[in-house]
C-alpha cells in the first residue's frame, strides 16, 4: 500500500507540473484521500414515456479508477450519471455501490446518503455566497468551523484559497470550474461524478484543467465517472472508456484497445479521423486503389468500408506508390492536413503530417498506406460511403 501511495504521489507531481497555465501565487495544498467505492450498473433501463433513454446498461467501475463515459449528445450519458447520483430512478435494473443496492426494485437510497459527489456542467455556484461558503455548502454534517476548515483546504488544493472571501462573479470560467471541483471533493466522496466539466472552457485552458483535475483525482483516490463527448479527452483522462450510443454501451476498454480495435465503423469514426474507401470483399480481402487489405472475416461479395487513418497515409516522391496530386494544404500549427487526389479514387483523401514535410499545392506525388493504420468494416446498412 505504501508503495502504491508513493507511485500515485509521484505521478501527481508530474501531472501537476503540466498544468503551468493554472498556477497562482498562493501555494496549493494536498487533496484529502477518500475511501474509494466500487460502482456498478446491472441491466439498467430508463424510459420517459415512449422514449428509451437507457437500454439495458450493465457497467462496472472498480474502486479508485476513472471511467470516461463517451458518446454524442442525447445518447444517455447524463441520464446514467443522474441515476448513479440518485437524482433519478431507473425504470428497471439495479445500481450497486460496493456491492450494496442503492437503486432497484427493492430499495432506493437518497442522494445525500450515497457518498457520491456530483459536479455539474454549468458549475452551479451560488452567486450570493462567498467562494468559501460555496465550497462548504455540502458539508452539513460538520460544525460550521469544521466545514470552513475543510472547505478552505479544498480551495487551497485547487489554488484559490486567496479568493475564499470573494464572490463567484469575480472569477473566470476556469476559476469557477476549480471552485466547483473543490466543492465536489470537500466532502471526500467515495465516488465522484463529473458531467462534461470542461466543455465551457477554451482549448488551452481545457487541456490544463484536464491535467490538474486528473492529478486531484489521483490524490483523492476516489472512483470517478467523467461524462464527455470528446474522444481525445476520454482517452487522456480515463483508466477505461465506455462508448455509448442510443442508450446502450457499445464497447468498453482502455483507450488503446478502443483505438486499435473499435467494434464497428461508428466507433472507429469516434476515435480517429478517417479516409473511407468503398470496397467489395473478394477471397477474404478488400481491394482498393490504395492496396488490398485483410477483411477480418467478412463474407465474400459483401460491401465494405476500408478506413485509413489520416496519419497512416504516406506521401512519396512521384513514381513511387499510387500516383497522386496535391490539391490543397491546410496548416494546423505543427501539423499540416494535405488533400490528395489519388488515381482510381473518385474522392480525394486527407493526410496528416509535420508542417515542414508538407508538399506544395499541385505537386505530383506517390501515395502509400501504413497497413497498421487500416481498419475494414462491413458497410453501414450494406451501403458503402
ABEGO torsion letter per residue (X at the ends): XAAAAAAAAAAAAAAAAAAAAABBABBBBBBBBBBBBBBBBBGBBBBBEABBABBGBBBBBBBGBBBBBBEBBGAGAAAAAAAAAGABBBABEBBBBGGBBABEAABBBBAAAAGBBBBBAAGGBBAABBAAAAAAAAAAABBAAAAAAAAAAAAAAAGAAAAAABBAAABBAAAAAAAAAAAAAAAGBABBBBBGAAAABBAAAAAAAAAAAAAAAAAAGBBBBBBBABAAAAAAABABBBBBBGGBBABBEBAAAAAABBABAAAAAAABBBBBBBBBBBGGBBBBAAEBBBAGGBBBGBBBBBBBBAAABBBBBBGBEBBBBBABBBBAEABBBBBBBBBGBABBBBBBBBAAABBBBGBBBBBBBBAAABBBBBBBGGBBX
